[in-house]
Amino acid sequence: QGAGGWSPLVSNKYQWLQIDLGERTEITAVATQGGYGSSDWVTSYLLMFSDSGRNWKQYRQKESIWAFSGNTNADSVVYYKLQHSIKARFLRFVPLDWNPNGRIGMRIEVYGCTYRSEVVGFDGKSCLIYRFNQKLMRALKDVISLKFKTMKSDGILLHREGQNGDHVTLELIKGKLSLLINLGDAKTRSSNARINITLGSLLDDQHWHSVLIEHFNNQVNFTVDKHTHHFHAKGEFNYLDLDYELSFGGIPVPGKSGMLSSKNFHGCFENIYCNGVNIIDLAKSQ
């Protein structure tokens, strides 16, 4: 690492430049140049990111690993606005190709801002309960969003239930997220009002994953990372007879809805929002 930028002693595909941003940061763009006044520049590279500096994830775009086009000379700046921002503390620039008449050489700039977040940890025995204001119960739209990371392949993320067996449960099962909506119609005792949608895989990789559940009348949108499943809930889902209570990380009274086998969540949640209310912030201020 000289004044002219980063240039490893050996130019081969096993080199990388790692940056510690000091804290979790939302990165929106990157820019590169070659080594100052040299014939050393990188023509394509990968970008990897991590919160811990131990397990790494590759920046992807259009569902595939994204190789960035680098430089064609030493001094022109090539700037890339990321299609979706990265939230991480550590970055790695991994050169794939470089000027055949020179060596690996890079000067880089990273653009972004400090990522403000509220994080809460769950130890597999705890849960966080949020009680709604009863006056606001008949909200036209229900929106719940959160991020989670875990190494465990099973666990309850959220649960809400009513007096007559209705319940909504979001559960990690073998590394996949399952949204179960059970409308126990007391009149017909019909089981066709049960919906189970599964999204994602290998979500127990200790990286952050985002979840969004939107419910408007009986239309439900369930999004995990960038994949959305839209569906209509049968029955009177718009007047679901649910308690004013939502639990995150587990079911407060196990077996209340006959779900004895379910495990509590063991991992971290970040920025839990329910209809615009920051749940973690609220819990910390109680």
N, C-alpha and C positions, 0 to 999 in steps of 0.2 A: 504494500500500500504506500505509494509515493505521492508526491505533490500532484502528479499528473493523473491520479485516479488509481483504481485497483487493477493490478496486473499480477496474477499468480506466477510463481516461478516456473511451473509446468503448465502448458496449455493442453488440457485434455478434458474429456467429458465428466471428470470426477470433481471439478472445481465448482465452488459456489461462493457467493458473497452474502453474508448474513448480517442483518441489521436488527438491533434491539431498540425499539422506540420508547422503552422505559415504562410504558403503560399501555393498556388496551386502547387502540386508536382506530378510528374509522378512516380507511384509506380509499380515496376516490380516484386518484390518478397517479401514474408513474412516468418518469422521463429518464432517458439515457443518452449518454454521449460515449465516445471512445476515449482512449487515453490521450491526455493533452499533448499536442504536437508530435504524434506518433503514427505508426501504421497499425496500431492495435485497436480493434473494435469488434464488438459482438454483433452478428447479423441476425441471430434469433436466440430467444431465451424463454425459460419457464419461470413462473412466479409461484412461490410456495409460501404458506403462512401458518402461524402457530400461536397459541396463547402461552404455552409452557416452554417452548424451545425444545420439546422432546418429540411430540407427535405432530406431524406435518400434513397439511392438506394442499392439494394443487389447485390453483385458480383455474376455474372452468368457465367456458362460455358456450352457449348453444349446446349444452349437455355434453361437451367433449373437452378434453384437456386442451388448453389454449396455449399455443406457442406464439409469443410476441415477436413481430418483425422488429429487428434491432436497427443498428446503424449501418450506413454505407460509407461513412468517413469518420475521421476522429472527432470533428468539432461540431457538426450539426446536431441539434437537440431533436430527439424523436419523443414526442409527448403522447401518452395514451390516457384517455379518460376511460376508467373501468366501466363496463356495462352494468355491473352491480358492485357496490362497495364491499371491501373486505374489512372485517372487524378482527384485529389481531394485535399482538404486541411485537411479534417477531416476523420478519420477512426474509426470504431467501431468493436471490436472483441466481438462476442456474443456466449458464451458457450452454447452448446446443451447438451453435456454429459460430465461426469468427472469420475474420479476414485471412484467406489462405496465405497471404504474403506477410502476415504479422502474427501477433499473439492475442490472447484474450486481454481486453482492456475495457474498463467500464468506469464512467462517472454516473452517478444516479441521483435522482431527486424523487422524493415521495411526497404526495399532497394529501392532506386530510385534516382531521381535527380529533381532539380527545373524545373518546366515546363514553358518554355518560350512561351509566347503567346501575341498576339495583339488582343485587344478586342475593339469593338465599340458598343455603345448603340443606339437604335432607339426608338423614342418616339411616333411612330404611325403617325407622320406628316412629317418625313424626309426621304431622300434616298441618297445613295452614288452612284455617276456616274463615271464609268471608261471608258475612250475613248482609243480605241486601236490605235496603230501605224498602219496607213493604209498599209504600206509596208509589214506588217506581217499578213495581213488579210487572205491570202490564206494558213494559217497554215495547215499542213497535219493532225494535231490532235488538238482538242480543249479539254482542261481539266480544269474543274472548281471544286474547293473543298472549303468547309467551315464547320464550326460548328455553331449551333445556340441554344439558349434557350429562352423560352418564356412562359408566363402564358396565352397568348391569343390563342384561337383556330383557328383564321383566320388571314391571312396576306400574302402579296407578299414578297417572299425572293429574287427572281431575275427576270429580264425581259430584253429581247433583241428583237428588231424588225427591219423589213426592209421596203423598199419603197412600196412593193405591197401587204402588208397584212401578209407577213411571220412574225411569232413571236414565241419565245420560252419563256415560263413563268414557274417559279417554285413557287407554291403557297401552303400555309398551309390552308386547308379547313376542318373545324371540327376536328382539331387535326391530320389530315392525310396529307402527302405531295403529291401533284399532279404535275406532269411534263406534261405540255401541249406544244406540238409542232404543230404549224399550218402552213402548207405550202399552202398559197393562190395562187394556180397555175392560173395565169392570163389567160393562153390560154384555159384551159379546164374548169375553174371555178369548178373543182372537189373538193368535200369536203372530199374525202377519204384520202387526204394527212394530215388529222388531227389525231394526236396521243395523247391520254391522259392516262398516267400511274400513278397509285396511290400506294404509299408504306407507311408503318408504321402506327401507331395508337397511340393515347394519347401522341402525341409529344409536347403537351402544358403543360408538367409536371415540368417545371422550371429546368430540367436537360439538360446537353449538348447533342446534337444529331449531328452526322456527315453526311454530304451529299457529294457525288462525282458524277459529270456528265462527262463522257468521250465520245467524238464523233470522230469517225474515218471513213472517207468516209460516208457511210450511216448506219454504225453500231453505235448504241448508248448503253452505259452501264449506268444505273442509280442506284446508291447505297445509301441506307439510313441505317445508323448504319452498321450492317453486312449483310444486305439483298440486293442482286443485281438483277436487272431485265435487261436482254439483249434483244434488239430488233433491227429490221431494219426499218429505216424510208423510207417510199415510196417517190417517187419524187426525185428531184435533191437536196437532203439535203446537199450533199457535196459542193454544190455551193449556199448555202442559201444566198439570197440577203438580208443580214442583215446590219444594220448600224454599225458603228465602236463604238457603245456605248452599254454599259451594265450597267443596274441600279440595285442596291441592296437595298432592303427594301421598294420598291414602284415603281410606274410607274411615271416618271417625268412629262409627259403630260397626265393626266387622260383622258381616252376615245379615245386616239389616235388609239387604236386597238379595240374600241367598248367594253372595259372591265370596264364599269362604276362602277360596284358593288364591285370591289376589294378593299380590305382595305390595307393600308400600314402596314408594319411589326412593332410590338411593342415588343421589347426584345433586346437581344444581339447577335452579330455575333463575331466569333473568327477565326483568321487565315484564311482569305479569300485569296485563291490563284487562279489566272487565268493564265494558261499556264506558271506556274512557277513564276509569278509576285505576290508579297505580296501586295495586294490592300490596306489594312489598313495602312501598313507601308508607302506606297506611298502617301496615303491621308494625313497622319500626317506630311509628309515632305514637302507638298506643301505650 
